Amino acid sequence: MTVITAIFEGLNFNEITVTDSVYNTPVEYTYRIDANVLEIAPTVNLDYSTGYTVHIPAAAVDDRSGNALAAECRFSFTTVFNPEP
């Protein structure tokens, strides 16, 4: 997630989730905030051809003035198919 201004962990930061779309199973991840970028990286290999959803709740991050993220951010992606036959 990239925003215009520097961000910091907010009140609901620990409620950020990454889940698979088949079983709604949580995916463990690490994170890094670098100025205005929140980077979320899975700590395990993701399954091929599987959908995943990232949910960043409102108030998960704050800007340098203390303004919290006003609305949740939710997005999904699908991994590539297995390249090996």
Phi and psi in degrees as a GROMACS rama.xvg file:
@    title "Ramachandran Plot"
@    xaxis  label "Phi"
@    yaxis  label "Psi"
@TYPE xy
-120.358  131.044  THR-2
-123.976  176.626  VAL-3
-75.7218  -36.4495  ILE-4
-114.93  165.991  THR-5
-60.0472  143.623  ALA-6
-124.24  160.292  ILE-7
-140.79  162.034  PHE-8
-57.8724  134.924  GLU-9
-108.726  -174.183  GLY-10
-55.196  -41.5712  LEU-11
-102.566  22.4098  ASN-12
-57.6801  -40.561  PHE-13
-72.4736  -1.91165  ASN-14
-97.8335  4.8084  GLU-15
-65.3282  134.677  ILE-16
-131.381  152.017  THR-17
-127.739  123.905  VAL-18
-134.141  154.576  THR-19
-85.0115  152.601  ASP-20
-84.9674  -8.96161  SER-21
-82.0204  -54.4416  VAL-22
-113.148  1.16191  TYR-23
59.5172  31.831  ASN-24
-80.2258  131.439  THR-25
-64.4111  144.073  PRO-26
-109.411  127.539  VAL-27
-72.2584  144.314  GLU-28
-149.325  164.146  TYR-29
-113.056  164.549  THR-30
-137.897  161.574  TYR-31
-149.378  132.101  ARG-32
-108.145  123.427  ILE-33
-127.277  97.4488  ASP-34
60.3911  -101.445  ALA-35
-108.647  18.9549  ASN-36
-122.274  128.648  VAL-37
-103.886  115.666  LEU-38
-107.703  127.535  GLU-39
-116.139  124.623  ILE-40
-127.857  122.1  ALA-41
-60.0413  145.925  PRO-42
-94.5711  -2.20884  THR-43
-127.18  160.326  VAL-44
-69.9778  133.248  ASN-45
-79.3824  149.645  LEU-46
-69.2563  148.805  ASP-47
-68.569  151.681  TYR-48
50.4601  42.2687  SER-49
-127.018  139.593  THR-50
-85.6332  145.521  GLY-51
-135.807  150.798  TYR-52
-125.717  134.057  THR-53
-107.638  128.335  VAL-54
-121.307  119.727  HIS-55
-113.466  105.896  ILE-56
-71.7637  159.594  PRO-57
-53.5451  145.608  ALA-58
67.5878  18.1182  ALA-59
-77.067  -29.6019  ALA-60
-132.799  152.252  VAL-61
-121.463  154.704  ASP-62
-91.2576  178.776  ASP-63
-64.4978  -17.7971  ARG-64
-89.1485  -1.26379  SER-65
89.5512  6.74486  GLY-66
-77.1891  125.662  ASN-67
-83.3644  153.852  ALA-68
-55.576  120.372  LEU-69
-75.9246  -32.4709  ALA-70
-133.865  153.291  ALA-71
-64.3284  157.761  GLU-72
-126.099  122.902  CYS-73
-133.494  130.226  ARG-74
-144.304  156.945  PHE-75
-125.395  156.378  SER-76
-150.046  161.66  PHE-77
-124.2  134.454  THR-78
-75.1003  163.825  THR-79
-72.4346  162.587  VAL-80
-72.6163  161.34  PHE-81
-65.9564  119.723  ASN-82
-74.5257  -14.5149  PRO-83
-91.6343  136.105  GLU-84
